[in-house]
Amino acid sequence: MTAMFDEELREQLAHAREELAAARAAGDADGVQAYLGRVASLLRLASRHRIELPHTAEEEQGES
């Protein structure tokens, strides 16, 4: 996969993690679930393209 794809994926993951943290801080349970799902989706995409990204089990499963 191209370096550009890898970089874009990492940027999207960082953004989703920032939004997840903001949702948690705001007590937005729906937002937390949405962003956990987004993070998990991005991690699955990375895995399919053999891009290794550090993550927690919670992020991989998309659960809080």
KOLLUMMAR-375511 format. One record per atom (N, C-alpha, C): residue number from 1; atom name; chain; x, z, y; residue in one letter. Coordinates in nm, 3 decimals, padded with zeros to 5 digits. Atoms other than C-alpha are relative to their C-alpha. Last residue first. Example, Ala and Ser with C-alpha at 12.3 -4.5 7.8 and 13.67 -1.06 7.14 Angstrom:
2
+-----+----+---+---------+---------+---------+---+
!   k !  a ! c !       x !       z !       y ! r !
+-----+----+---+---------+---------+---------+---+
!   2 !  N ! A ! -00.082 ! -00.006 ! -00.119 ! S !
!   2 ! CA ! A !  01.367 !  00.714 ! -00.106 ! S !
!   2 !  C ! A ! -00.077 !  00.073 !  00.109 ! S !
!   1 !  N ! A !  00.089 !  00.000 ! -00.119 ! A !
!   1 ! CA ! A !  01.230 !  00.780 ! -00.450 ! A !
!   1 !  C ! A !  00.090 !  00.000 !  00.120 ! A !
+-----+----+---+---------+---------+---------+---+
This chain:
64
+-----+----+---+---------+---------+---------+---+
!   k !  a ! c !       x !       z !       y ! r !
+-----+----+---+---------+---------+---------+---+
!  64 !  N ! A ! -00.047 ! -00.114 ! -00.081 ! S !
!  64 ! CA ! A ! -01.655 !  02.582 !  00.085 ! S !
!  64 !  C ! A ! -00.006 !  00.128 ! -00.079 ! S !
!  63 !  N ! A !  00.086 ! -00.118 !  00.002 ! E !
!  63 ! CA ! A ! -01.670 !  02.278 ! -00.140 ! E !
!  63 !  C ! A !  00.058 !  00.108 !  00.088 ! E !
!  62 !  N ! A !  00.099 !  00.015 ! -00.106 ! G !
!  62 ! CA ! A ! -01.533 !  01.924 ! -00.108 ! G !
!  62 !  C ! A ! -00.098 !  00.116 !  00.009 ! G !
!  61 !  N ! A !  00.135 ! -00.007 !  00.057 ! Q !
!  61 ! CA ! A ! -01.362 !  01.943 ! -00.444 ! Q !
!  61 !  C ! A ! -00.108 ! -00.018 !  00.105 ! Q !
!  60 !  N ! A !  00.013 !  00.103 !  00.104 ! E !
!  60 ! CA ! A ! -01.023 !  01.825 ! -00.319 ! E !
!  60 !  C ! A ! -00.142 ! -00.006 ! -00.054 ! E !
!  59 !  N ! A !  00.009 !  00.132 ! -00.066 ! E !
!  59 ! CA ! A ! -01.053 !  02.029 ! -00.001 ! E !
!  59 !  C ! A ! -00.024 ! -00.110 ! -00.103 ! E !
!  58 !  N ! A !  00.127 !  00.006 ! -00.074 ! E !
!  58 ! CA ! A ! -01.131 !  02.350 ! -00.191 ! E !
!  58 !  C ! A ! -00.017 ! -00.138 !  00.064 ! E !
!  57 !  N ! A !  00.103 !  00.030 !  00.101 ! A !
!  57 ! CA ! A ! -00.842 !  02.285 ! -00.432 ! A !
!  57 !  C ! A ! -00.136 ! -00.013 !  00.067 ! A !
!  56 !  N ! A !  00.043 ! -00.117 !  00.077 ! T !
!  56 ! CA ! A ! -00.611 !  02.275 ! -00.130 ! T !
!  56 !  C ! A ! -00.103 ! -00.046 ! -00.104 ! T !
!  55 !  N ! A !  00.138 ! -00.043 ! -00.019 ! H !
!  55 ! CA ! A ! -00.429 !  01.973 !  00.003 ! H !
!  55 !  C ! A ! -00.029 !  00.122 ! -00.086 ! H !
!  54 !  N ! A !  00.020 ! -00.141 !  00.031 ! P !
!  54 ! CA ! A ! -00.089 !  01.810 !  00.044 ! P !
!  54 !  C ! A ! -00.145 !  00.039 !  00.029 ! P !
!  53 !  N ! A !  00.022 ! -00.079 ! -00.120 ! L !
!  53 ! CA ! A ! -00.117 !  01.433 !  00.043 ! L !
!  53 !  C ! A ! -00.017 !  00.145 ! -00.039 ! L !
!  52 !  N ! A !  00.008 ! -00.143 !  00.023 ! E !
!  52 ! CA ! A !  00.018 !  01.198 ! -00.221 ! E !
!  52 !  C ! A ! -00.010 !  00.074 !  00.133 ! E !
!  51 !  N ! A ! -00.057 ! -00.065 ! -00.118 ! I !
!  51 ! CA ! A ! -00.065 !  00.834 ! -00.169 ! I !
!  51 !  C ! A ! -00.019 !  00.149 ! -00.022 ! I !
!  50 !  N ! A ! -00.125 ! -00.070 !  00.034 ! R !
!  50 ! CA ! A ! -00.119 !  00.665 ! -00.504 ! R !
!  50 !  C ! A !  00.074 !  00.051 !  00.123 ! R !
!  49 !  N ! A ! -00.106 !  00.087 ! -00.049 ! H !
!  49 ! CA ! A ! -00.386 !  00.428 ! -00.371 ! H !
!  49 !  C ! A !  00.138 !  00.062 ! -00.017 ! H !
!  48 !  N ! A !  00.019 !  00.134 !  00.059 ! R !
!  48 ! CA ! A ! -00.664 !  00.587 ! -00.576 ! R !
!  48 !  C ! A !  00.112 ! -00.095 !  00.041 ! R !
!  47 !  N ! A ! -00.038 ! -00.007 !  00.141 ! S !
!  47 ! CA ! A ! -00.526 !  00.929 ! -00.479 ! S !
!  47 !  C ! A ! -00.012 ! -00.137 ! -00.067 ! S !
!  46 !  N ! A ! -00.146 ! -00.008 !  00.006 ! A !
!  46 ! CA ! A ! -00.545 !  00.847 ! -00.108 ! A !
!  46 !  C ! A !  00.047 ! -00.002 ! -00.145 ! A !
!  45 !  N ! A ! -00.050 !  00.132 ! -00.039 ! L !
!  45 ! CA ! A ! -00.907 !  00.738 ! -00.144 ! L !
!  45 !  C ! A !  00.153 ! -00.002 ! -00.009 ! L !
!  44 !  N ! A !  00.025 !  00.089 !  00.115 ! R !
!  44 ! CA ! A ! -00.988 !  01.058 ! -00.333 ! R !
!  44 !  C ! A !  00.054 ! -00.140 !  00.029 ! R !
!  43 !  N ! A ! -00.097 ! -00.035 !  00.104 ! L !
!  43 ! CA ! A ! -00.820 !  01.262 ! -00.057 ! L !
!  43 !  C ! A ! -00.019 ! -00.085 ! -00.125 ! L !
!  42 !  N ! A ! -00.130 !  00.055 ! -00.040 ! L !
!  42 ! CA ! A ! -01.020 !  01.077 !  00.208 ! L !
!  42 !  C ! A !  00.108 !  00.031 ! -00.103 ! L !
!  41 !  N ! A !  00.007 !  00.145 !  00.013 ! S !
!  41 ! CA ! A ! -01.344 !  01.153 !  00.025 ! S !
!  41 !  C ! A !  00.133 ! -00.066 !  00.035 ! S !
!  40 !  N ! A ! -00.007 !  00.030 !  00.144 ! A !
!  40 ! CA ! A ! -01.254 !  01.520 ! -00.014 ! A !
!  40 !  C ! A ! -00.002 ! -00.151 ! -00.023 ! A !
!  39 !  N ! A ! -00.136 ! -00.028 !  00.045 ! V !
!  39 ! CA ! A ! -01.181 !  01.546 !  00.360 ! V !
!  39 !  C ! A !  00.015 ! -00.037 ! -00.148 ! V !
!  38 !  N ! A ! -00.087 !  00.105 ! -00.057 ! R !
!  38 ! CA ! A ! -01.509 !  01.376 !  00.447 ! R !
!  38 !  C ! A !  00.144 !  00.018 ! -00.046 ! R !
!  37 !  N ! A !  00.025 !  00.124 !  00.073 ! G !
!  37 ! CA ! A ! -01.703 !  01.602 !  00.211 ! G !
!  37 !  C ! A !  00.088 ! -00.113 !  00.048 ! G !
!  36 !  N ! A ! -00.062 ! -00.020 !  00.131 ! L !
!  36 ! CA ! A ! -01.542 !  01.911 !  00.362 ! L !
!  36 !  C ! A ! -00.019 ! -00.125 ! -00.086 ! L !
!  35 !  N ! A ! -00.142 !  00.027 ! -00.012 ! Y !
!  35 ! CA ! A ! -01.633 !  01.763 !  00.699 ! Y !
!  35 !  C ! A !  00.077 !  00.032 ! -00.127 ! Y !
!  34 !  N ! A ! -00.025 !  00.141 ! -00.029 ! A !
!  34 ! CA ! A ! -02.001 !  01.735 !  00.614 ! A !
!  34 !  C ! A !  00.150 ! -00.029 !  00.005 ! A !
!  33 !  N ! A !  00.025 !  00.079 !  00.122 ! Q !
!  33 ! CA ! A ! -02.019 !  02.076 !  00.449 ! Q !
!  33 !  C ! A !  00.031 ! -00.148 !  00.021 ! Q !
!  32 !  N ! A ! -00.102 ! -00.037 !  00.098 ! V !
!  32 ! CA ! A ! -01.855 !  02.245 !  00.748 ! V !
!  32 !  C ! A ! -00.017 ! -00.083 ! -00.126 ! V !
!  31 !  N ! A ! -00.124 !  00.069 ! -00.038 ! G !
!  31 ! CA ! A ! -02.078 !  02.054 !  00.988 ! G !
!  31 !  C ! A !  00.112 !  00.029 ! -00.098 ! G !
!  30 !  N ! A !  00.020 !  00.141 !  00.034 ! D !
!  30 ! CA ! A ! -02.387 !  02.175 !  00.804 ! D !
!  30 !  C ! A !  00.125 ! -00.082 !  00.033 ! D !
!  29 !  N ! A ! -00.004 !  00.018 !  00.145 ! A !
!  29 ! CA ! A ! -02.260 !  02.534 !  00.813 ! A !
!  29 !  C ! A ! -00.018 ! -00.145 ! -00.042 ! A !
!  28 !  N ! A !  00.084 !  00.116 !  00.030 ! D !
!  28 ! CA ! A ! -02.188 !  02.525 !  01.188 ! D !
!  28 !  C ! A !  00.010 ! -00.033 ! -00.150 ! D !
!  27 !  N ! A !  00.103 ! -00.049 !  00.092 ! G !
!  27 ! CA ! A ! -02.049 !  02.874 !  01.253 ! G !
!  27 !  C ! A ! -00.098 ! -00.109 ! -00.039 ! G !
!  26 !  N ! A !  00.130 ! -00.001 ! -00.066 ! A !
!  26 ! CA ! A ! -01.867 !  02.743 !  01.559 ! A !
!  26 !  C ! A ! -00.111 !  00.055 ! -00.089 ! A !
!  25 !  N ! A ! -00.008 ! -00.091 ! -00.114 ! A !
!  25 ! CA ! A ! -01.525 !  02.837 !  01.421 ! A !
!  25 !  C ! A ! -00.134 !  00.014 !  00.071 ! A !
!  24 !  N ! A ! -00.007 ! -00.138 !  00.052 ! R !
!  24 ! CA ! A ! -01.612 !  02.673 !  01.088 ! R !
!  24 !  C ! A ! -00.001 !  00.100 !  00.115 ! R !
!  23 !  N ! A !  00.132 ! -00.031 !  00.055 ! A !
!  23 ! CA ! A ! -01.723 !  02.354 !  01.262 ! A !
!  23 !  C ! A ! -00.003 !  00.143 ! -00.055 ! A !
!  22 !  N ! A !  00.090 ! -00.021 ! -00.114 ! A !
!  22 ! CA ! A ! -01.404 !  02.350 !  01.470 ! A !
!  22 !  C ! A ! -00.140 !  00.038 ! -00.049 ! A !
!  21 !  N ! A ! -00.036 ! -00.129 ! -00.061 ! A !
!  21 ! CA ! A ! -01.190 !  02.395 !  01.159 ! A !
!  21 !  C ! A ! -00.092 !  00.033 !  00.116 ! A !
!  20 !  N ! A !  00.042 ! -00.103 !  00.095 ! L !
!  20 ! CA ! A ! -01.373 !  02.110 !  00.985 ! L !
!  20 !  C ! A !  00.030 !  00.138 !  00.058 ! L !
!  19 !  N ! A !  00.144 ! -00.013 ! -00.017 ! E !
!  19 ! CA ! A ! -01.329 !  01.892 !  01.294 ! E !
!  19 !  C ! A ! -00.057 !  00.106 ! -00.094 ! E !
!  18 !  N ! A !  00.023 ! -00.061 ! -00.131 ! E !
!  18 ! CA ! A ! -00.955 !  01.954 !  01.287 ! E !
!  18 !  C ! A ! -00.149 !  00.024 !  00.023 ! E !
!  17 !  N ! A ! -00.036 ! -00.142 !  00.013 ! R !
!  17 ! CA ! A ! -00.943 !  01.883 !  00.912 ! R !
!  17 !  C ! A ! -00.021 !  00.074 !  00.132 ! R !
!  16 !  N ! A !  00.108 ! -00.064 !  00.076 ! A !
!  16 ! CA ! A ! -01.133 !  01.557 !  00.964 ! A !
!  16 !  C ! A !  00.029 !  00.149 ! -00.017 ! A !
!  15 !  N ! A !  00.117 ! -00.012 ! -00.089 ! H !
!  15 ! CA ! A ! -00.886 !  01.457 !  01.237 ! H !
!  15 !  C ! A ! -00.115 !  00.072 ! -00.072 ! H !
!  14 !  N ! A ! -00.031 ! -00.103 ! -00.100 ! A !
!  14 ! CA ! A ! -00.586 !  01.532 !  01.016 ! A !
!  14 !  C ! A ! -00.119 !  00.021 !  00.092 ! A !
!  13 !  N ! A !  00.005 ! -00.129 !  00.068 ! L !
!  13 ! CA ! A ! -00.742 !  01.332 !  00.731 ! L !
!  13 !  C ! A !  00.027 !  00.114 !  00.099 ! L !
!  12 !  N ! A !  00.140 ! -00.031 !  00.024 ! Q !
!  12 ! CA ! A ! -00.810 !  01.037 !  00.959 ! Q !
!  12 !  C ! A ! -00.016 !  00.136 ! -00.068 ! Q !
!  11 !  N ! A !  00.062 ! -00.031 ! -00.129 ! E !
!  11 ! CA ! A ! -00.452 !  01.043 !  01.083 ! E !
!  11 !  C ! A ! -00.146 !  00.038 ! -00.017 ! E !
!  10 !  N ! A ! -00.048 ! -00.133 ! -00.040 ! R !
!  10 ! CA ! A ! -00.314 !  01.062 !  00.728 ! R !
!  10 !  C ! A ! -00.062 !  00.043 !  00.133 ! R !
!   9 !  N ! A !  00.064 ! -00.097 !  00.088 ! L !
!   9 ! CA ! A ! -00.529 !  00.768 !  00.622 ! L !
!   9 !  C ! A !  00.040 !  00.142 !  00.038 ! L !
!   8 !  N ! A !  00.140 ! -00.010 ! -00.042 ! E !
!   8 ! CA ! A ! -00.417 !  00.565 !  00.922 ! E !
!   8 !  C ! A ! -00.074 !  00.104 ! -00.084 ! E !
!   7 !  N ! A !  00.005 ! -00.071 ! -00.128 ! E !
!   7 ! CA ! A ! -00.051 !  00.637 !  00.844 ! E !
!   7 !  C ! A ! -00.143 !  00.020 !  00.047 ! E !
!   6 !  N ! A ! -00.040 ! -00.138 !  00.025 ! D !
!   6 ! CA ! A ! -00.085 !  00.536 !  00.478 ! D !
!   6 !  C ! A ! -00.012 !  00.081 !  00.129 ! D !
!   5 !  N ! A !  00.113 ! -00.061 !  00.069 ! F !
!   5 ! CA ! A ! -00.271 !  00.218 !  00.572 ! F !
!   5 !  C ! A !  00.026 !  00.148 ! -00.022 ! F !
!   4 !  N ! A !  00.106 ! -00.013 ! -00.100 ! M !
!   4 ! CA ! A !  00.000 !  00.128 !  00.825 ! M !
!   4 !  C ! A ! -00.123 !  00.068 ! -00.062 ! M !
!   3 !  N ! A ! -00.028 ! -00.122 ! -00.077 ! A !
!   3 ! CA ! A !  00.274 !  00.197 !  00.570 ! A !
!   3 !  C ! A ! -00.110 !  00.024 !  00.102 ! A !
!   2 !  N ! A ! -00.082 !  00.012 ! -00.120 ! T !
!   2 ! CA ! A !  00.121 ! -00.065 !  00.348 ! T !
!   2 !  C ! A !  00.018 !  00.134 !  00.070 ! T !
!   1 !  N ! A !  00.086 !  00.000 ! -00.117 ! M !
!   1 ! CA ! A !  00.000 !  00.000 !  00.000 ! M !
!   1 !  C ! A !  00.090 !  00.000 !  00.123 ! M !
+-----+----+---+---------+---------+---------+---+
